[in-house]
């Protein structure tokens, strides 16, 4: 789901974690990859399917506060990760990284909560497109905090994304208020603000994960899950939101939310072990397609022409970032890199 804000970066961390078992796993997977050369992209698409279904659940459970849903989702992230961190014998709170781990967890939690709020108060596809634009803004914050270069292509992607977000949110200050009663839907407006702010927190979560890339992914996810549960539980108690979902369908959907989140995470991890990050990022664009499909099927909301055009701009920006990342990851003498031309510059 687009609340995968903290999950897509996870695999970059695991790839740089120094886990010596990964080459052996890849050796075992090669025969399967030869039989199905696009298996990594298929898994990435399935990951998008599960994440998008999580968005549908968040929007559907109107009687359960998004903070509560986030807490149940974090439980689904933490419980499967604990056996991994125990099996690999990783230090859960490594010295010199504890503050960064806590900060990354807090930033990721706030970003996810804001995205849940956006799903609840905006059309599903519109919120998904805005939240999905997180990778585009990573270059901006990496430039600010890590002093990484931000080239012309990153600048173009950011500009296109901002234009797309403006078209999707359709703010009255630019487009006027086209409703007959001249009233403004403040819930939708706040949802749009929440979606955009969630991308800022999500982008900073990427940056923090780059700093923490030497740690095993299970350490990061264990800290993230534990701190996020405490954080959302604290918010729930303070604002009087703590309650159990109703028996029956609501509890079933809450379990599905945790399960789909975990399946999306695992499939994304496997896809990035089999395929380069650039093509996977492009394949994950299916998330936006699923969001538009679910919006029409489950909520009977037809997207406006502004939403469609804005989604095309954001999708183009994300695909541009993915293509460039793919091009830069190819060998210097690769023919494909030469075909990609200026993107590899």
LINRAUR-V161018 format. One record per helix or strand of 2 or more residues. SS is the DSSP state (hx for helix, st for strand). FROM is the first residue (numbers start at 0). TO is the last residue. If there is no record, write none. Layout:
ss:from:to
SS:FROM:TO
SS:FROM:TO
This chain:
ss:from:to
hx:3:5
hx:7:14
hx:20:34
hx:38:59
hx:65:86
hx:97:120
hx:123:131
hx:133:145
hx:151:168
hx:171:174
hx:185:210
hx:216:237
hx:248:273
hx:276:282
hx:285:298
hx:304:328
hx:334:343
